Amino acid sequence: MATANASTNYLERRILHYIFKNNSLSFSSPGDSLYVGLATAVSAAETGSLTEATFTNYARQQVAASGWTTVGADSTDTQTATNAANIEFPASGGTNNTITHVFVVDASSSGNILFVGALDASKVIASGDIFRINAGNLTIELK
């Protein structure tokens, strides 16, 4: 479905300050406060500049730390995190949206966007449609 290869500038800067500057930007792990959201357009993935979905009943979906599977070893070039269970958004109550991207953010509203990835194919959400990301179909990949 989607692989989010674009970590945002916000996340990259926080990681470097965490490692090299004794966490001088007070970056804390989001842990159980990770949410997956849907976007209808992305103008700049690096800055987290996107247009979030607005279909009726839409809400970001929380995925706790236990809801992710991580794969990789210190000797492996690619590290991944994948959703361990389905991530399901409420049925649209009437407003249509064309979903183009998925993003991971550290809050249920507003917050800091951490990763952005394009869908393999855009999906029109019409009244009554449920958008579901099946288990194992959302992968965050670091190389």
Order of alpha helices (4+ residues) and beta strands (2+ residues): beta-beta-alpha-beta-beta-beta-beta-beta-beta-beta-beta-beta-beta
